[in-house]
Amino acid sequence: MYKALILDDDLKESFQKELYGYEILEAEKFVFSGGESHIKIKDSSDALLHNTEHLLIITKLKTAQDLTDLAIAVNAFINLGADAKIHLMIGYLPGGRQDRVCANGEANSSKVYANLIDSMYDWDSVQYIDAHSDVMPAIFKGYNVNNNNYRFVDEAIVELDLENFTLVSPDAGANKKVLGLAQHILNTDYPLGVSKKEVDVVRADKLRDISNGQILETIVYADDLTGKDCVIVDDICDGGRTFIELAKILRSKGARNVILIVTHGIFSKGYDVVLEHVDQIVTTNSFAELSDDDGDKVTVLGLDLTYYISKEND
């Protein structure tokens, strides 16, 4: 029997569509008057203990509190005495943008997060989607899987009814992923009445001031994009400056439409600052509790993470 414990309410809504054989466990979360978190799994019956072969814990890890809640949830399940394989599924892997020490006095935050996650349990698997860099999978001590963004991008293509377009790699670090994605798209039949997509790839790059991280210049390696629908694909959008500056250059080269498909939407400055420069945004609820905008320009796809873990168990 496969059970899932989902610690975020908006993720529960995402997973109601297709559970892939998982039964949802209910848990009560509350905070004591002193500020301490507590979690109680409601089903403590013998059936739970003896009929659970795999437990999948699904959560977001944005804050230190989220890490604490995860550790408490794992402990609550262990204390029931259930003998099950326990898998962790987190859409967004925290610390991805802090995966190395760039200056004296800095922490390698990604390693700290990985150590905390590893210390909670001897996980049978830890899975996440579209990690920021190839460094991340190596920092865990146990079995972990960095799933690609193909399924999400497929859903975005269908949602926007995209046919012939130009994929834009926003910087050198994304080139390998975007080229792999382009090959996937060309080899995939989509339910749009079009058996093949015509997709080309344009590379871009950005120069930063290493002292403060500010973008000094954005370069697009294409002379003429007149009439093209340009689709930028990346893993994270925070404030959006990378994509704003990139969209400006794409427009100056004649792009007809600029679309942003980004796996982990943070949008710390809101949608509007980005929508001043792009026509459509597609993202997921893997990090923030996002919703579609009122103007049909933003689509938030619920991230159905059980798809990935079910492949592993098959």
ZAMARGU-4260 file (C-alpha; in steps of 0.2 Angstrom, whole numbers, plus 5000, padded with zeros to 4 digits):
<rodrens>
0) 5000/5000/5000 | 5006/5017/4995 | 5002/5032/5007 | 5006/5051/5005 | 5008/5064/5018
5) 5006/5081/5010 | 5011/5095/5022 | 5005/5110/5011 | 4987/5114/5008 | 4989/5121/4990
10) 4999/5105/4985 | 4985/5094/4992 | 4974/5102/4978 | 4987/5098/4965 | 4987/5080/4970
15) 4969/5077/4970 | 4969/5075/4951 | 4979/5060/4950 | 4986/5050/4965 | 4994/5036/4955
20) 4989/5023/4968 | 4993/5034/4984 | 4981/5036/4998 | 4982/5053/5007 | 4986/5053/5025
25) 4978/5067/5036 | 4989/5076/5048 | 4985/5090/5061 | 4997/5104/5062 | 4997/5117/5076
30) 5008/5128/5086 | 5009/5129/5105 | 5008/5146/5113 | 5027/5147/5115 | 5029/5146/5096
35) 5034/5127/5095 | 5027/5117/5080 | 5018/5101/5082 | 5011/5088/5070 | 5000/5073/5074
40) 4995/5060/5060 | 4977/5056/5062 | 4977/5038/5057 | 4986/5028/5070 | 4977/5011/5067
45) 4985/4994/5064 | 4980/4995/5046 | 4991/5010/5044 | 5006/5001/5052 | 5005/4985/5043
50) 4998/4990/5026 | 5010/5004/5022 | 5024/4999/5011 | 5029/5016/5005 | 5026/5033/5012
55) 5029/5048/5002 | 5031/5064/5011 | 5027/5079/5000 | 5031/5097/5005 | 5039/5114/5001
60) 5055/5119/5009 | 5055/5138/5009 | 5060/5143/5027 | 5068/5136/5042 | 5050/5132/5049
65) 5047/5121/5034 | 5062/5111/5038 | 5057/5110/5056 | 5039/5104/5051 | 5046/5091/5040
70) 5057/5084/5053 | 5043/5083/5066 | 5032/5074/5053 | 5045/5061/5050 | 5047/5058/5068
75) 5028/5057/5070 | 5027/5043/5057 | 5042/5034/5065 | 5034/5034/5082 | 5019/5025/5075
80) 5031/5010/5073 | 5027/5008/5054 | 5039/4998/5044 | 5039/5007/5028 | 5051/5014/5015
85) 5050/5033/5016 | 5052/5045/5001 | 5054/5063/5001 | 5047/5074/4987 | 5051/5092/4987
90) 5048/5102/4971 | 5061/5116/4974 | 5077/5111/4981 | 5083/5125/4993 | 5100/5133/4993
95) 5102/5130/4974 | 5108/5147/4971 | 5120/5146/4986 | 5129/5130/4980 | 5147/5137/4982
100) 5157/5149/4992 | 5161/5164/4981 | 5169/5175/4994 | 5178/5174/5011 | 5165/5173/5025
105) 5151/5165/5015 | 5142/5149/5019 | 5138/5135/5007 | 5120/5136/5011 | 5115/5121/4999
110) 5126/5110/5009 | 5118/5115/5025 | 5101/5112/5019 | 5106/5095/5012 | 5114/5090/5029
115) 5098/5095/5038 | 5087/5084/5026 | 5099/5070/5027 | 5099/5070/5046 | 5080/5068/5047
120) 5080/5050/5041 | 5089/5037/5031 | 5077/5041/5016 | 5074/5028/5003 | 5074/5042/4990
125) 5074/5061/4990 | 5067/5068/4974 | 5066/5086/4967 | 5063/5094/4950 | 5074/5105/4940
130) 5088/5109/4952 | 5097/5125/4949 | 5114/5117/4946 | 5123/5100/4944 | 5132/5103/4960
135) 5116/5099/4970 | 5114/5080/4968 | 5132/5077/4974 | 5130/5086/4991 | 5117/5073/4998
140) 5124/5058/5006 | 5110/5046/5001 | 5099/5042/4986 | 5092/5057/4977 | 5085/5061/4960
145) 5085/5078/4951 | 5070/5076/4939 | 5070/5086/4923 | 5057/5099/4919 | 5051/5090/4903
150) 5034/5085/4910 | 5030/5103/4916 | 5036/5111/4900 | 5025/5099/4890 | 5010/5104/4900
155) 5015/5123/4897 | 5016/5120/4878 | 4999/5112/4878 | 4991/5125/4889 | 4997/5139/4878
160) 4994/5129/4862 | 5012/5133/4856 | 5017/5126/4839 | 5032/5133/4831 | 5043/5143/4842
165) 5061/5148/4847 | 5068/5141/4863 | 5079/5154/4872 | 5092/5149/4884 | 5094/5163/4896
170) 5113/5161/4901 | 5127/5149/4899 | 5122/5139/4914 | 5106/5134/4906 | 5112/5129/4888
175) 5114/5110/4891 | 5097/5109/4899 | 5088/5119/4885 | 5097/5109/4871 | 5091/5093/4879
180) 5073/5100/4881 | 5073/5105/4863 | 5077/5087/4858 | 5063/5081/4869 | 5051/5093/4861
185) 5055/5087/4844 | 5053/5069/4849 | 5036/5071/4857 | 5019/5071/4850 | 5007/5083/4858
190) 4988/5083/4857 | 4987/5098/4847 | 4984/5090/4830 | 5003/5094/4826 | 5014/5078/4826
195) 5030/5088/4826 | 5035/5105/4833 | 5047/5116/4823 | 5059/5122/4837 | 5075/5131/4836
200) 5087/5137/4850 | 5094/5154/4853 | 5108/5156/4867 | 5109/5171/4878 | 5121/5177/4891
205) 5123/5190/4904 | 5138/5200/4911 | 5137/5203/4930 | 5146/5215/4942 | 5154/5202/4953
210) 5154/5214/4968 | 5135/5216/4969 | 5127/5203/4957 | 5120/5217/4946 | 5117/5213/4927
215) 5128/5224/4917 | 5124/5218/4899 | 5113/5205/4891 | 5119/5197/4875 | 5108/5187/4863
220) 5117/5177/4850 | 5105/5180/4835 | 5104/5194/4823 | 5086/5194/4818 | 5071/5187/4827
225) 5057/5196/4817 | 5040/5187/4819 | 5047/5174/4831 | 5038/5168/4846 | 5052/5167/4859
230) 5050/5155/4874 | 5062/5158/4888 | 5064/5142/4899 | 5073/5142/4916 | 5072/5135/4933
235) 5069/5150/4944 | 5061/5167/4943 | 5064/5178/4959 | 5063/5197/4955 | 5063/5194/4936
240) 5078/5205/4931 | 5086/5192/4921 | 5070/5189/4910 | 5066/5208/4909 | 5083/5212/4902
245) 5082/5197/4890 | 5065/5201/4884 | 5070/5219/4880 | 5084/5212/4869 | 5073/5199/4861
250) 5060/5213/4857 | 5074/5224/4849 | 5078/5210/4837 | 5060/5208/4831 | 5052/5195/4842
255) 5033/5194/4840 | 5029/5187/4857 | 5040/5183/4872 | 5034/5169/4884 | 5042/5164/4900
260) 5041/5146/4906 | 5049/5144/4923 | 5048/5129/4935 | 5050/5137/4952 | 5040/5154/4953
265) 5045/5165/4967 | 5040/5182/4959 | 5046/5192/4975 | 5041/5208/4966 | 5025/5202/4959
270) 5020/5197/4941 | 5017/5215/4935 | 5035/5220/4933 | 5039/5205/4922 | 5023/5206/4912
275) 5028/5224/4907 | 5040/5215/4896 | 5034/5197/4892 | 5017/5192/4885 | 5014/5176/4895
280) 5021/5167/4911 | 5018/5149/4915 | 5025/5142/4932 | 5021/5130/4946 | 5017/5131/4964
285) 5033/5122/4969 | 5039/5136/4979 | 5026/5150/4982 | 5007/5148/4984 | 5004/5157/4968
290) 4988/5158/4958 | 4984/5164/4940 | 4982/5182/4937 | 4966/5191/4932 | 4971/5195/4914
295) 4975/5178/4908 | 4993/5181/4906 | 4999/5170/4920 | 4996/5151/4922 | 5001/5142/4937
300) 5001/5123/4935 | 4999/5112/4950 | 5014/5102/4952 | 5009/5084/4953 | 5025/5077/4960
305) 5018/5059/4963 | 5021/5057/4944 | 5039/5056/4947 | 5040/5045/4962 | 5028/5033/4954
310) 5040/5031/4940 | 5054/5026/4952 | 5043/5013/4961 | 5037/5005/4944
</rodrens>
